[in-house]
């Protein structure tokens, strides 16, 4: 009986010495299967920045030459940090607050992650709601930003497809010639899509301090966005894990459709060449390496708390090392693929206007809501392509938003930790969604775009770098790299590869420090078109950035003051020492130094050495058995040795 149990352990792929038991955290919940976790993480990492930021950075920093530093940073910083956060959350089955039982004095890092996720969640959903608005406005025979004959247009408007009331051929020629002429003086020419975005959708005010009225259509779309997010998370990862089968995969279908359509257009090849043609001399430019490191860091969602949260719902022995590589590579490959989609269309538009691709290329909201929509008006059946494009943006945004909201909810529920709050997690999700909606209302006013850009540039910038750097220092040097390597080995069944151990301890922290220095050196006050943000708004921006970082020293001081000890040194040591509850969540996983002591203070669980001895004894026993599982009759039977493994299992 014991032999068969031991064989079952090995066949099920569990770490030898563990009970054969379905690893389900019934109190907290797990992913339905591993595909759900991978798809959710892909949806979290692959967001709007992959479409509207990476292609622009690539062409601006040397085209194909930018790929070299980009993938170098992926290997030495992106994947190691991704693996570190996944293993951190999976080992403890706790969110971004609970994991800091590893060293309670650093719990402020978890609060900082919550603050960052709050900021990002507020403005990210506003971007999604604008995409929803454009999606609805695309349900027409003629896209409203096609011509310049609308009430919101100005005399400076110059379209690329003529007007609705003139001969199509003559209009196209005239418009093209006019556009080429005006391109020489970019201060005069504005496109119909730009004026539709600025004068109609946003109705932008003259400054960040002039809020004006709430844009009711945008407010309604914001409500729709939050309702969708809440409904998808109504049962936590159990419901969102099913939704991501669509939200994480369908964007690739849309990207492929747009790519196939794009490369068939005249001028598309020139756009792709502009995107990929390497300028090797830029490899020596420090700014190129800084942009590559920053893009990798921000694109993967490191230090937001989402990776820790999503991994905390994994089963204890899930191979998060494999997952980290798959998700990170998928994220970066998506960025490269999106570049082909974007620049094939922009190349077509540049060819149509007779200008260089650089004059139509843009990034951020300018690409998503101005440049690309304008290019779509040149295509036959343009509303169809517009619907597909904005639907893709909505899905990309929702995939990230799911994880941001779940990060906050999980942190709150884990921190309270009672059965009462766990049973009412849906109400916590609803409450956080309502608060997020209310905090997003100011961003739907006429000054909303200014505040959105302010939050995007300050709330989640250098603060993320500081949080990630402190996390590495805490795990590797305060808790101890040897302890953490043993934890990972106990969880995965094998130690972290030597490359990752070196990256965690030395290389990744150095790259993070480089990103921080680069961000400070390259800092420029934010602007929006010709509008320069006033100094008081920049002060608010820096306060938002510091609000997440300041959580770290404030909580550290609080923890030291409230820790046991008669001297400062004793209190400091107690504040740094791991909490007694630190370690695996389920009792069957708390082996070795995490095992519960026996009635006389003795560790009743077998140590690793004892398990090895038990396995050797079991092997010797099998070698003495015949091929039919019985002992040879010529030898005297002896009592069967019981390995400590089997004693523990039984």
C-alpha positions in Angstrom: 0.0 0.0 0.0 2.7 2.5 1.0 4.7 1.6 -2.2 1.8 2.4 -4.4 1.3 5.7 -2.6 4.9 6.6 -3.2 4.7 5.8 -6.9 1.6 8.0 -7.2 3.5 10.9 -5.7 6.2 10.7 -8.4 3.7 10.2 -11.2 1.7 13.3 -10.2 4.8 15.4 -10.5 4.7 16.6 -6.9 7.8 17.2 -4.9 8.8 13.9 -3.2 7.7 13.7 0.4 4.4 15.5 -0.1 0.9 14.2 0.4 -1.0 13.2 -2.7 -3.7 15.9 -2.4 -5.3 18.3 -4.7 -3.5 21.6 -4.1 -6.5 23.8 -3.7 -6.6 26.7 -1.3 -10.3 26.3 -0.6 -10.3 29.3 1.7 -8.8 31.7 -0.8 -9.3 30.0 -4.2 -7.1 29.1 -7.1 -7.1 29.5 -10.8 -9.3 27.0 -12.6 -6.3 25.8 -14.5 -2.9 27.0 -15.5 -3.9 28.4 -18.9 -6.1 30.9 -17.1 -3.2 32.3 -15.1 -1.0 32.5 -18.2 -3.7 34.2 -20.3 -4.5 36.6 -17.4 -0.8 37.5 -17.0 -0.4 38.0 -20.8 -3.5 40.3 -20.7 -2.0 42.2 -17.8 1.4 42.7 -19.4 0.2 43.2 -23.0 -1.5 46.6 -22.8 -2.0 49.8 -24.6 1.7 50.7 -24.4 2.6 47.7 -26.6 0.5 49.3 -29.4 1.0 53.0 -28.9 4.4 53.4 -27.4 6.8 50.6 -28.4 6.5 51.1 -32.3 7.2 54.8 -31.8 10.2 54.2 -29.5 11.6 51.7 -32.0 11.6 53.9 -35.0 12.8 56.9 -33.0 15.7 55.0 -31.5 17.3 53.4 -34.6 14.6 51.1 -36.0 15.8 47.5 -36.0 18.9 48.5 -34.1 16.7 49.3 -31.1 15.8 45.6 -31.0 19.3 44.7 -29.8 19.3 46.7 -26.5 15.6 45.9 -26.1 16.1 42.2 -26.0 19.3 42.6 -23.9 17.2 44.4 -21.3 14.5 41.7 -21.6 17.0 38.9 -20.8 18.9 40.7 -18.0 16.2 42.7 -16.3 12.7 41.9 -17.6 12.4 38.1 -17.3 14.4 37.9 -14.0 12.2 40.6 -12.3 9.1 38.9 -13.7 10.2 35.5 -12.3 11.1 37.2 -9.0 7.6 38.7 -8.5 5.8 35.6 -9.7 7.7 33.3 -7.3 7.3 35.8 -4.4 3.5 35.8 -4.7 3.1 32.1 -5.4 5.3 31.0 -2.5 3.1 32.7 0.1 -0.3 32.7 -1.7 -0.7 36.3 -0.6 -1.2 39.6 -2.4 1.1 42.6 -2.5 0.6 43.4 1.2 0.6 40.0 2.7 3.9 38.9 1.1 5.8 41.4 3.2 5.7 39.0 6.1 9.1 38.2 4.7 10.3 41.3 6.5 7.5 43.3 8.1 9.5 46.6 8.1 9.2 46.7 4.3 5.4 46.4 4.2 5.3 50.0 3.0 6.5 48.7 -0.3 3.2 46.8 -0.6 1.3 50.0 0.3 3.3 51.8 -2.4 2.3 49.2 -5.0 -1.4 49.7 -4.0 -1.1 53.5 -4.4 0.5 53.0 -7.9 -2.2 50.5 -8.9 -4.8 53.0 -7.7 -3.5 55.8 -9.9 -3.0 53.6 -12.9 -6.5 52.0 -12.5 -8.2 55.5 -12.4 -6.7 56.9 -15.6 -6.4 53.6 -17.4 -10.2 53.1 -17.3 -10.7 56.6 -18.6 -8.6 55.7 -21.7 -10.7 52.5 -22.1 -13.9 54.6 -21.9 -12.7 56.9 -24.6 -11.9 53.8 -26.8 -15.5 52.6 -26.0 -16.8 56.0 -27.2 -14.9 55.8 -30.4 -16.1 52.2 -30.8 -19.8 53.4 -30.6 -19.1 56.4 -32.9 -17.7 53.9 -35.5 -21.1 52.3 -35.9 -22.0 54.5 -38.9 -21.6 54.5 -42.6 -19.2 57.4 -42.5 -16.7 58.0 -39.7 -17.3 61.4 -38.1 -13.7 62.4 -38.3 -13.4 61.9 -42.1 -14.2 65.4 -43.4 -13.7 69.1 -42.3 -17.3 70.2 -42.8 -18.5 69.6 -39.2 -19.5 72.3 -36.6 -16.4 71.5 -34.5 -13.9 72.0 -37.4 -11.8 75.2 -37.8 -10.5 76.9 -40.9 -7.1 75.2 -40.3 -8.6 71.8 -40.9 -7.2 69.9 -43.8 -8.5 66.4 -44.6 -6.9 63.6 -46.5 -10.0 62.5 -48.4 -11.4 65.8 -49.6 -15.0 66.9 -48.8 -18.3 65.1 -49.0 -19.7 67.4 -51.7 -17.1 67.5 -54.4 -16.0 65.1 -57.1 -14.1 62.3 -55.4 -11.1 62.3 -57.8 -10.6 66.0 -57.9 -11.2 66.3 -54.2 -8.6 63.7 -53.4 -6.0 65.4 -55.6 -6.7 68.8 -54.2 -6.7 67.5 -50.6 -3.4 65.7 -51.2 -1.8 68.8 -52.7 -3.1 71.0 -49.9 -1.9 68.5 -47.3 1.6 68.4 -48.8 1.7 72.2 -48.8 0.5 72.5 -45.3 2.9 69.8 -44.1 5.7 72.2 -44.6 4.1 74.3 -41.9 2.7 72.0 -39.3 1.5 74.9 -37.1 -1.3 75.6 -39.6 -2.5 72.2 -40.7 -4.7 70.2 -38.4 -6.4 66.9 -39.4 -10.2 66.2 -39.1 -9.4 63.4 -36.6 -7.3 65.8 -34.5 -10.1 68.4 -34.3 -12.7 65.7 -33.7 -10.6 64.4 -30.8 -9.7 67.9 -29.3 -12.8 70.0 -30.1 -15.6 67.4 -30.0 -14.8 64.3 -28.0 -12.8 66.1 -25.2 -13.8 69.8 -25.9 -10.5 70.6 -24.3 -10.4 73.7 -22.1 -7.6 76.3 -22.2 -5.7 74.9 -19.1 -5.5 72.3 -16.4 -7.1 74.5 -13.9 -10.2 75.2 -16.0 -12.3 72.0 -15.5 -15.4 73.1 -17.2 -18.4 70.8 -17.5 -18.3 67.0 -17.4 -18.4 65.4 -20.9 -21.6 63.3 -20.4 -20.9 60.8 -23.2 -17.4 60.1 -21.8 -18.9 59.8 -18.3 -21.4 57.3 -19.6 -18.7 55.2 -21.2 -16.7 55.4 -18.0 -19.6 53.9 -16.2 -19.9 51.1 -18.8 -16.2 50.4 -18.5 -16.3 50.0 -14.7 -19.5 47.9 -14.8 -17.8 45.5 -17.3 -14.7 45.3 -15.1 -16.8 44.6 -12.0 -18.9 41.9 -13.7 -15.8 40.2 -15.0 -14.3 40.2 -11.4 -17.6 39.5 -9.6 -16.2 36.0 -8.5 -12.6 37.0 -8.4 -10.2 34.9 -10.4 -12.9 32.3 -10.9 -14.8 34.6 -13.2 -12.0 36.7 -14.7 -10.1 33.5 -15.5 -12.9 32.5 -17.9 -13.2 36.0 -19.5 -9.5 36.1 -20.4 -10.0 33.3 -22.8 -11.5 35.9 -25.0 -10.0 39.2 -23.9 -6.4 38.0 -24.0 -6.6 36.1 -27.3 -9.0 38.1 -29.6 -6.6 41.1 -29.8 -4.2 38.9 -31.6 -6.9 38.0 -34.1 -7.6 41.7 -34.7 -3.9 42.5 -34.9 -3.5 39.8 -37.6 -6.6 41.1 -39.6 -5.2 44.6 -39.5 -1.7 43.4 -40.4 -2.9 41.4 -43.4 -5.0 44.4 -44.5 -2.1 46.8 -43.9 0.6 45.1 -45.8 -1.6 44.9 -48.9 -1.8 48.7 -49.0 0.3 50.9 -51.3 3.2 52.4 -49.3 3.0 49.9 -46.5 6.4 48.5 -47.2 8.0 51.9 -46.9 6.3 52.3 -43.5 7.6 49.0 -42.3 11.1 49.8 -43.6 11.0 53.0 -41.6 10.1 51.0 -38.6 12.8 48.3 -38.9 15.7 49.8 -40.9 18.6 49.7 -38.4 20.6 52.8 -37.6 23.5 51.1 -35.9 25.2 54.3 -34.9 22.5 54.9 -32.3 23.6 51.7 -30.4 26.2 53.9 -28.8 23.6 56.4 -27.6 22.9 56.0 -23.9 19.4 57.3 -24.4 18.6 54.3 -26.7 19.6 51.9 -23.9 17.6 54.0 -21.4 14.5 53.9 -23.5 14.9 50.1 -24.0 15.3 49.5 -20.3 12.4 51.7 -19.4 10.1 50.2 -22.0 10.8 46.6 -20.8 10.3 47.6 -17.1 7.0 49.5 -17.6 5.6 47.1 -20.3 5.9 44.0 -18.1 4.1 45.7 -15.2 6.8 45.2 -12.6 6.3 46.8 -9.2 2.6 47.4 -9.8 1.6 44.5 -7.4 -0.4 42.8 -10.1 2.2 40.0 -10.8 2.4 39.1 -7.2 -1.3 39.1 -6.9 -2.0 36.9 -9.9 0.7 34.4 -8.9 -0.7 34.2 -5.4 -3.7 32.3 -6.8 -1.4 29.6 -8.4 -1.1 26.2 -6.9 2.1 25.9 -4.8 4.1 23.7 -7.2 3.2 25.5 -10.4 6.2 26.1 -12.6 6.3 29.9 -12.5 9.8 29.9 -13.9 8.4 28.5 -17.2 5.4 30.9 -17.0 7.7 33.9 -16.5 9.6 33.2 -19.7 6.5 32.5 -21.8 4.7 35.6 -20.7 7.7 37.9 -20.9 8.6 36.8 -24.4 4.9 36.9 -25.6 4.7 40.5 -24.3 7.8 41.6 -26.2 6.9 39.7 -29.3 3.4 41.4 -29.3 5.1 44.8 -29.2 7.2 44.0 -32.2 4.2 42.5 -34.1 2.1 45.6 -33.3 4.8 47.8 -34.8 4.2 46.1 -38.2 0.4 46.7 -37.9 0.9 50.4 -37.0 3.6 51.3 -39.5 2.0 49.5 -42.4 -1.0 51.8 -42.1 1.1 54.9 -41.4 3.3 54.1 -44.4 0.1 54.0 -46.5 -1.0 57.3 -45.1 2.4 58.9 -45.7 2.4 57.6 -49.3 -1.1 59.0 -49.8 0.0 62.4 -48.6 3.3 62.3 -50.3 5.2 63.0 -47.1 7.8 61.2 -45.0 6.5 58.6 -42.5 8.1 60.6 -39.6 5.5 63.4 -40.2 2.6 61.1 -39.6 4.1 58.9 -36.9 2.9 59.6 -33.3 2.6 57.8 -30.0 0.3 57.6 -27.0 -3.2 59.0 -27.3 -2.1 60.9 -30.4 -1.5 57.6 -32.2 -4.6 55.8 -30.9 -7.1 58.6 -31.3 -5.7 60.8 -34.0 -3.1 59.4 -36.4 -4.4 55.8 -36.8 -8.1 56.8 -37.0 -7.2 59.3 -39.7 -5.3 56.6 -41.6 -8.3 54.3 -41.4 -10.5 56.9 -43.2 -8.5 56.2 -46.3 -9.5 52.5 -46.4 -12.6 51.1 -48.1 -15.3 50.2 -45.5 -13.4 52.3 -43.0 -16.0 51.9 -40.2 -15.3 48.2 -40.1 -11.6 48.7 -39.6 -12.3 51.4 -37.0 -14.6 49.0 -35.1 -11.9 46.3 -35.1 -9.1 48.7 -34.0 -11.0 50.3 -31.1 -12.4 46.9 -30.0 -8.8 45.7 -29.8 -7.8 48.7 -27.7 -10.8 48.0 -25.3 -9.7 44.4 -24.8 -6.1 45.3 -24.3 -7.1 47.9 -21.7 -9.5 45.6 -19.9 -6.9 42.8 -19.6 -4.7 45.2 -17.6 -7.6 46.8 -15.7 -8.8 43.4 -14.4 -5.4 42.8 -12.7 -5.2 46.3 -11.3 -8.6 46.0 -9.6 -7.9 42.5 -8.4 -4.6 43.7 -6.9 -6.4 46.3 -4.7 -9.2 43.9 -3.7 -6.9 41.0 -2.9 -4.7 43.3 -0.8 -7.7 44.5 1.3 -9.1 41.0 1.7 -5.8 39.4 2.6 -5.0 42.2 5.1 -8.2 41.8 7.0 -8.1 38.0 6.5 -11.3 37.0 8.2 -13.8 34.5 6.9 -16.4 37.2 7.0 -14.5 39.5 4.6 -13.6 36.6 2.3 -17.2 35.6 1.9 -18.0 39.2 1.1 -15.2 39.8 -1.4 -17.7 40.6 -4.1 -18.9 43.6 -2.1 -15.3 44.8 -1.6 -14.9 44.5 -5.4 -18.0 46.6 -5.9 -16.9 49.2 -3.4 -13.4 49.6 -5.0 -15.1 49.9 -8.5 -17.5 52.6 -7.3 -14.6 54.6 -5.7 -12.6 54.2 -8.8 -15.4 55.5 -10.9 -16.0 58.5 -8.7 -12.2 59.3 -8.7 -12.3 59.1 -12.5 -15.1 61.6 -12.9 -12.8 64.7 -12.9 -10.9 63.1 -15.8 -14.1 63.3 -17.9 -14.3 67.1 -17.7 -12.9 69.4 -20.3 -9.5 69.5 -18.4 -9.5 65.8 -18.1 -6.8 65.1 -20.7 -4.4 67.3 -18.8 -4.9 65.4 -15.6 -4.7 62.1 -17.4 -1.3 63.0 -18.9 -0.1 64.3 -15.6 -1.0 61.0 -13.8 0.5 59.0 -16.7 3.8 60.9 -16.6 4.3 61.2 -12.8 2.1 58.8 -10.8 3.7 55.7 -12.4 7.2 56.8 -13.3 10.3 56.8 -11.2 8.3 55.6 -8.1 7.9 52.2 -9.8 11.7 52.0 -10.2 12.3 52.8 -6.6 9.8 50.3 -5.4 11.3 47.5 -7.5 14.8 48.3 -6.4 13.8 48.2 -2.7 12.0 44.9 -3.3 15.1 43.3 -4.7 17.2 44.6 -1.8 14.8 43.3 0.8 14.5 39.8 -0.7 18.1 39.3 -1.7 20.0 41.1 1.2 17.6 41.5 4.1 15.8 38.2 4.0 18.8 36.7 2.4 19.4 35.2 -1.1 20.2 31.8 0.3 16.9 31.6 2.1 15.0 32.7 -0.9 16.8 30.3 -3.2 15.8 27.5 -0.8 12.2 28.7 -0.8 12.1 28.6 -4.6 13.6 25.1 -4.6 11.1 23.9 -2.1 8.3 25.3 -4.3 9.5 24.3 -7.7 11.5 21.2 -7.0 14.6 22.8 -8.4 16.7 25.8 -7.5 16.6 29.0 -9.5 19.1 28.8 -12.4 22.5 30.3 -11.8 21.8 33.1 -14.3 18.7 34.2 -12.4 20.5 34.1 -9.1 23.2 36.4 -10.4 20.6 38.7 -12.0 18.5 39.0 -8.8 21.5 39.8 -6.7 23.6 42.1 -9.0 22.6 42.7 -12.6 18.9 43.5 -12.3 19.3 46.0 -9.4 22.1 47.7 -11.3 19.8 48.0 -14.4 17.0 49.3 -12.2 19.4 51.9 -10.8 20.4 52.9 -14.3 16.7 53.4 -15.3 16.2 55.6 -12.2 19.3 57.7 -13.1 18.3 57.9 -16.7 14.7 59.0 -15.8 16.1 61.8 -13.7 18.6 63.0 -16.3 16.1 62.9 -19.1 13.4 64.6 -17.2 11.6 67.4 -19.0 8.5 69.2 -17.9 5.3 67.7 -19.4 3.6 69.5 -22.3 0.5 68.8 -24.4 0.9 70.1 -28.0 1.7 73.8 -27.4 0.3 73.9 -23.9 2.9 74.1 -21.1 1.8 72.8 -17.7 2.0 75.4 -14.9 4.4 74.9 -12.1 1.7 74.2 -9.5 0.4 71.3 -11.6 3.9 69.8 -11.8 4.2 70.0 -8.0 1.0 68.0 -7.8 2.5 65.5 -10.2 5.6 65.1 -8.1 3.4 64.7 -5.0 1.5 61.9 -6.7 4.8 60.2 -7.5 6.2 60.6 -4.0 2.9 59.5 -2.4 3.7 55.9 -3.3 7.4 56.1 -2.3 6.8 57.8 1.0 4.8 54.9 2.2 8.0 52.9 2.6 9.8 55.1 5.2 6.6 56.0 7.0 5.7 52.4 7.6 9.3 51.4 8.4 9.4 54.0 11.2 6.0 52.9 12.5 7.0 49.2 12.5 10.3 49.9 14.3 8.4 52.0 17.0 5.8 49.2 17.6 8.2 46.2 17.5 9.3 44.5 20.7 12.6 45.4 22.2 14.1 47.7 24.8 16.6 49.3 22.5 16.5 50.6 19.0 18.8 47.8 17.8 16.4 45.1 19.2 13.4 46.7 17.6 15.1 47.1 14.3 16.1 43.4 14.3 12.5 42.3 15.2 11.1 44.6 12.5 13.4 43.0 9.9 12.9 39.4 11.1 10.3 37.4 9.1 6.9 37.0 10.6 6.2 33.6 12.2 3.4 33.2 9.6 5.8 33.8 6.7 6.0 30.8 4.3 3.6 28.6 2.4 -0.1 29.1 3.1 -1.2 25.4 3.3 0.0 23.1 6.1 1.1 20.3 3.8 3.6 22.7 2.1 5.2 23.9 5.3 8.2 21.5 5.3 11.6 21.7 6.9 12.1 25.0 8.6 8.5 26.0 8.0 7.1 22.9 9.7 5.0 23.2 12.9 6.8 22.1 16.0 5.7 19.0 17.9 4.3 18.9 21.4 7.7 19.1 22.9 9.1 21.7 20.5 10.5 19.1 18.1 10.0 19.3 14.4 7.8 16.4 13.5 8.2 16.8 9.7 11.0 15.0 7.9 14.0 17.1 6.9 15.4 17.1 3.4 18.2 14.8 4.5 15.8 12.4 6.0 13.7 12.3 2.9 16.8 11.5 0.9 17.6 8.6 3.2 14.1 7.4 2.9 14.2 7.5 -0.9 17.5 5.5 -0.9 16.0 2.9 1.4 13.0 2.6 -0.9 15.3 2.2 -3.9 17.3 -0.6 -2.1 14.0 -2.3 -1.3 12.9 -2.2 -5.0 16.3 -3.5 -6.2 15.8 -6.6 -3.9 12.5 -7.4 -5.4 12.0 -9.7 -8.4 10.5 -8.6 -11.8 7.1 -9.7 -10.6 7.3 -7.6 -7.5 8.1 -10.6 -5.2 11.3 -11.5 -3.4 13.3 -14.5 -4.7 12.4 -17.7 -2.8 16.1 -18.5 -2.3 16.5 -15.6 0.0 15.1 -15.3 3.4 12.4 -12.7 3.6 13.0 -9.8 5.8 10.8 -7.0 7.1 10.2 -4.3 4.6 12.0 -1.0 5.3 9.7 1.9 5.7 11.0 5.1 4.2 10.3 8.4 6.1 8.5 9.6 2.9 5.9 6.9 3.2 5.5 7.3 6.9 4.8 11.0 6.4 2.3 10.3 3.6 0.4 7.7 5.6 
